[in-house]
Amino acid sequence: MSPPNSMSPATNGSTNGVAINGAKKLLDFDPSAAPPFKIADIRAAIPPHCWVKNPWRSLSYVLRDLLVILSFAVAATKLDSWTVWPLYWIAQGTMFWAVFVLGHDCGHGSFSDSWLLNNVMGHILHSSILVPYHGWRISHKTHHQNHGNVEKDESWVPLPEKVYKSLDTGTKFMRFTIPLPMFAYPIYLWRRSPGKKGSHFNPYSDLFAPNERTSVMISTLCWTAMALLLCYSSFIYGFLPVFKIYGVPYLIFVAWLDMVTYLHHHGYEQRLPWYRGKEWSYLRGGLTTVDRDYGVINNIHHDIGTHVIHHLFPQMPHYHLVEATQAAKHVLGKYYREPKKSGPFPFHLFGYLVRSLGEDHYVSDTGDVVFYQSDPHIPKFPTSATTKSKSS
């Protein structure tokens, strides 16, 4: 049962249900109910070898991605055709995103059991795509430790109604209008989300404990070195060549990062709960995450779409997530949401993204179990359902 002042799936008609022929069909499963199993039950269902980290296997993925990136860059430079450049930008930006995922594994310690190897590779991988390794690693750890918690989560956290209504029109437009939110990551690194203070580059930010300041400073210096290298390259070779080779793929990478991380926690057919206070637990928060199928991109970006098990057990190597998920499904039951199968490319996910950004705007200031509410004054993109409704 939902606590007082909270919004339950049954009572909040606009927040929970699946649109079928223009009507809402309430589901017989309450995703906010406490699960009848423990995290130890999920762990016990996963084969022991899924926890083993093989540094050589992890390094092989780094080598694979590096060779692909270099090959793309050389081919695009030699061909130097405006027919080729758009294809290069999309492909290379996707590879930058794949590199980010490997650096993300280093941050979780799932790359290897070696603290030194994780940190060295994490700095190389993340600095190369302008991500401050330790700054991001620490804030991402906060996200995993508090996933699904309205007050403490860090990534794409819901805005309480009071904070949302205090935002100016421009901020709302930037946050909820496609495609602008898909380029929010650099802004988030510098100043975090609305309602939160701090910077991933500042060792004295509220994000970090005093004993983490040296690590953050090192990562900021590595980021600065990469930024200076790009500036120097622009001075030597010209701004346009560097922008074509690195700048546009970087923007594509940012769009991938924002889209994937957003869809891991938003846009499911049935709206999912967010928690406060005693209603939140690590397990209940983790069970609100969503797996996504990216077609041929699954292998390219190292199965990061297999996200529920990753959120519950971030120390597990990415190359075991699919097997572990299959093994854990019978324990998770309805708390596991089978992702819609993708074609070769995940075009179907854009519909989920647009709908969610048009509907998921804020949560109530009160209540320990809350669901997203919509601001009717924000323009929505037309969907097939709304189009049919208007035509009738």
Secondary structure, 3 states (H helix, E strand, C coil): CCCCCCCCCCCCCCCCCEEECCEEECCCCCCCCCCCCCHHHHHHHCCHHHHCCCHHHHHHHHHHHHHHHHHHHHHHHHHCCCCCHHHHHHHHHHHHHHHHHHHHHHHHCCCCCCHHHHHHHHHHHHHHCCCCHHHHHHHHHHHHHCCCECCCCCCCCCCEHHHHHHCCHHHHHHHHCCCHHHHCHHHHHHHCCCCCCCCCCCCCCCCCCHHHHHHHHHHHHHHHHHHHHHHHHHHHHCHHHHHHHHHHHHHHHHHHHHHHHHHCCCCCCCCCCEECHHHCCHHHHHCCCCCCCCCCHHHHCCCCCCHHHHHHCCCCCHHHHHHHHHHHHHHHHHHCCCCCCCCCCCCCHHHHHHHHHHHCCEECCCCCEECCECCCCCCCCCCHHHHHHHHC
